[in-house]
Amino acid sequence: MTVEIDAFSGFRVYPSKGKLFVRGDSKVFRFASSKNSSLFLQRKNPRKIAWTQVYRRMHKKGITEEVAKKRSRRTVKHQRGIVGADLATIAARRNQTAAVRNQQRISAIAKAKTEKKEKESKKAKPARAPVASGPRVSKQQMKGGKGGR
């Protein structure tokens, strides 16, 4: 025995009971009573009619035995190392005082400045001797292509 479900109210429709409505696009609607079919044809919204199953489901009615709320798991925060620094390094950095951190920054800046000065001094030494300033000639003129027509 196949029990159908009412298209409007959600009630059960037993065999040989109720009405069958076929819309123009060939969709079949089954109704348990003329009251349900009438309300459907009036385009009433079953979510707003208090006795329908859809309304009851929407407003959480009649589900007292399933009151036990699902427990959501608390998210546990873990400390993990990142690329270039393991967990111990991160913890050591966090425990540093501001003064130590500031001193490290100053020493790093001083080191970078000295390296830059050394680099600049190396660059300045091998300066080219100025080329004898004769008449300027392009490469093509030096090759002498199509020169003396």
Buried (B, 14 or more C-beta within 10 A) or exposed (E): EEEBEBBBBBBEBEEEEBBEBEEEEEEEBBBBBEEBBEBBEEEBEBEEBEEBBBBBEEEEEEEEEEEEEEEEEEEEEEEEEEEEEEEEEBEEEEEEEEEEEEEEEEEEEEEEEEEEEEEEEEEEEEEEEEEEEEEEEEEEEEEEEEEEE
